[in-house]
């Protein structure tokens, strides 16, 4: 091989190397353009499927949690979670598609935020619509004369008890997966008001406060509560709950008291001496 040919070959190899090395070196890191990333494990889901949401943060801020909010096609929140960032600045969680406000098919949005508004990002996925919600059920509230309507996915309701002292309802559930409870509470049973204006209920799952969504009418309040597999008790706390003996028992008691007063008055008249 001639010296001149060797020189041309060497120059060609160097030229390829110069072009190739930057191509590998310039692979873009998403965190170079955004402070936090978010992805789902699939682009579309059917009713009851598990959605895995994960991502990575550019920074680690001690004591700050990653907030995850999922909204349906019309902008209503269908899932809310707060979770800690791992030491390697990653996060991951899963939710179940279906139930509650998940009924509509279409594009759902996942928004994540880590601290301030400028540390946020979002992604979308398609949902085929909900068809497996157990709906139209009623159950009696122990300790009252009321029944409540509910629907549930991911488990079943074992019973509901009124706790008069705590002004709350205790909903005992048995789960098979992550799910959603939608329960309609008559205002005559339990309510939450301050100075005559509607206030928010407190909802606890196994003693831990959770977020929920609500629809309000003049007659009742419907709560949509998401729970994780393994949950056993949902407590709904208001500012007022029907007295322990209930409306019918109260009426019976009132009639009995009036009868006793009338009977006592009549007896006194009979016993009064005549002059």
SVG drawing of the C-alpha trace seen along z (x, -y; Angstrom):
<svg xmlns="http://www.w3.org/2000/svg" viewBox="-116 -32 121 41">
<polyline fill="none" stroke="black" stroke-width="0.4" points="0.0,0.0 1.4,-3.3 2.3,-6.0 -0.2,-8.4 -3.0,-5.9 -2.3,-5.2 -2.5,-8.9 -5.9,-9.2 -7.1,-6.2 -5.9,-7.8 -7.6,-11.1 -10.8,-9.3 -10.8,-7.4 -10.1,-10.6 -12.9,-12.4 -15.4,-9.6 -14.2,-9.7 -14.6,-13.5 -18.2,-13.2 -19.1,-10.1 -17.8,-11.1 -20.0,-14.2 -23.0,-12.2 -22.6,-10.0 -21.6,-12.8 -24.5,-14.9 -27.3,-12.5 -29.8,-14.8 -30.6,-14.3 -34.3,-15.3 -33.3,-16.8 -31.2,-19.4 -34.5,-21.0 -37.0,-20.2 -36.6,-20.1 -38.7,-16.8 -39.8,-14.1 -43.0,-12.0 -44.0,-9.0 -46.5,-6.2 -45.7,-2.6 -48.2,-2.5 -49.9,-5.0 -53.5,-3.7 -55.3,-1.7 -58.6,0.2 -60.9,0.2 -59.2,1.9 -55.7,1.8 -52.8,0.6 -51.1,-2.6 -47.4,-2.9 -46.3,-6.5 -42.6,-7.3 -40.0,-9.9 -36.8,-11.7 -36.1,-15.0 -33.1,-17.2 -32.8,-18.3 -33.4,-16.7 -35.1,-18.9 -35.2,-17.6 -38.7,-17.3 -40.5,-18.0 -42.8,-15.4 -43.7,-14.8 -47.4,-15.7 -49.2,-13.7 -52.7,-14.7 -54.6,-12.8 -57.4,-14.6 -60.1,-13.3 -60.9,-14.8 -63.1,-17.6 -60.4,-18.6 -61.9,-16.9 -59.4,-15.3 -59.7,-11.5 -56.6,-10.6 -54.2,-12.4 -51.0,-11.1 -48.1,-12.5 -44.9,-10.4 -41.3,-10.8 -38.5,-11.2 -36.0,-8.3 -32.3,-9.1 -31.4,-8.6 -33.9,-11.4 -36.4,-9.0 -40.1,-8.3 -42.6,-5.7 -46.2,-4.8 -49.2,-3.0 -52.9,-3.7 -55.9,-1.7 -57.8,-3.0 -61.5,-3.0 -64.3,-3.9 -65.7,-7.3 -64.9,-10.1 -63.0,-7.7 -66.2,-6.8 -65.5,-9.0 -63.3,-7.7 -60.6,-10.0 -57.3,-11.7 -56.3,-11.8 -53.5,-14.1 -50.9,-13.3 -49.3,-16.4 -46.4,-16.1 -45.0,-18.9 -42.0,-18.9 -42.1,-21.9 -42.7,-25.2 -44.7,-25.6 -41.6,-25.9 -40.7,-22.3 -43.6,-20.6 -44.3,-18.6 -47.2,-16.6 -47.9,-13.7 -51.1,-12.2 -52.6,-8.7 -55.7,-7.3 -58.5,-5.6 -61.1,-3.4 -63.8,-4.2 -65.2,-2.6 -67.6,0.3 -66.9,2.4 -68.1,0.1 -70.3,1.8 -73.1,-0.7 -76.6,-1.2 -76.0,0.5 -77.4,-0.5 -76.5,0.4 -77.9,-0.4 -75.9,-2.6 -75.8,-0.9 -77.0,-3.1 -79.3,-5.1 -82.5,-4.8 -80.6,-5.7 -79.5,-3.8 -76.8,-5.2 -76.1,-4.6 -72.6,-3.7 -70.5,-2.2 -67.1,-0.6 -64.3,0.8 -61.4,2.9 -63.3,4.3 -66.6,4.5 -68.2,2.7 -68.6,4.9 -70.7,2.4 -71.1,-1.2 -71.4,-2.4 -72.2,-5.8 -69.8,-7.0 -71.9,-9.7 -69.1,-10.8 -66.6,-11.4 -69.3,-12.7 -68.2,-10.3 -69.1,-7.3 -66.9,-4.2 -66.9,-2.3 -65.5,1.2 -64.1,2.5 -62.4,5.6 -60.1,4.9 -58.9,6.9 -56.9,4.1 -56.5,0.4 -60.0,-1.1 -62.5,-3.8 -65.5,-4.3 -68.3,-6.7 -70.7,-7.2 -73.7,-9.5 -74.3,-11.0 -77.8,-12.4 -77.5,-15.7 -80.0,-14.4 -77.5,-11.7 -74.1,-13.6 -73.0,-17.0 -70.1,-19.4 -70.9,-23.1 -69.3,-26.1 -71.5,-29.1 -74.2,-27.7 -71.9,-27.3 -70.7,-24.0 -67.3,-23.0 -65.1,-20.1 -65.3,-16.6 -62.2,-14.9 -61.5,-11.5 -59.2,-9.0 -58.1,-5.6 -56.8,-3.4 -56.1,-6.6 -54.3,-8.5 -55.9,-11.6 -56.5,-11.4 -57.7,-13.6 -61.1,-13.2 -63.5,-14.8 -67.0,-15.9 -70.3,-16.7 -72.8,-18.8 -76.6,-19.2 -79.1,-20.7 -80.1,-17.2 -76.8,-15.2 -73.1,-15.2 -71.4,-12.6 -67.7,-11.7 -65.3,-10.0 -62.5,-8.4 -59.6,-6.5 -58.0,-3.7 -55.0,-1.4 -55.2,2.4 -55.1,3.6 -57.1,0.7 -59.6,1.8 -61.5,-1.3 -62.6,-4.6 -63.7,-7.2 -65.7,-10.2 -65.7,-13.0 -68.2,-15.9 -69.3,-18.6 -72.7,-17.0 -74.2,-13.5 -77.7,-12.3 -78.2,-11.5 -77.6,-8.0 -81.2,-7.1 -82.3,-8.3 -85.3,-10.3 -88.0,-7.6 -86.7,-6.8 -86.6,-10.5 -90.2,-10.9 -91.2,-7.9 -89.3,-9.4 -91.0,-12.8 -94.5,-11.1 -93.6,-9.1 -92.5,-12.3 -95.7,-14.1 -97.8,-11.1 -96.0,-11.0 -96.6,-14.7 -100.2,-14.4 -100.7,-11.4 -98.9,-13.0 -101.1,-16.1 -104.3,-14.0 -103.2,-12.0 -102.5,-15.1 -106.0,-16.4 -107.5,-13.2 -105.5,-13.3 -106.3,-16.9 -108.5,-17.1 -112.0,-18.5 -113.2,-21.3"/>
</svg>
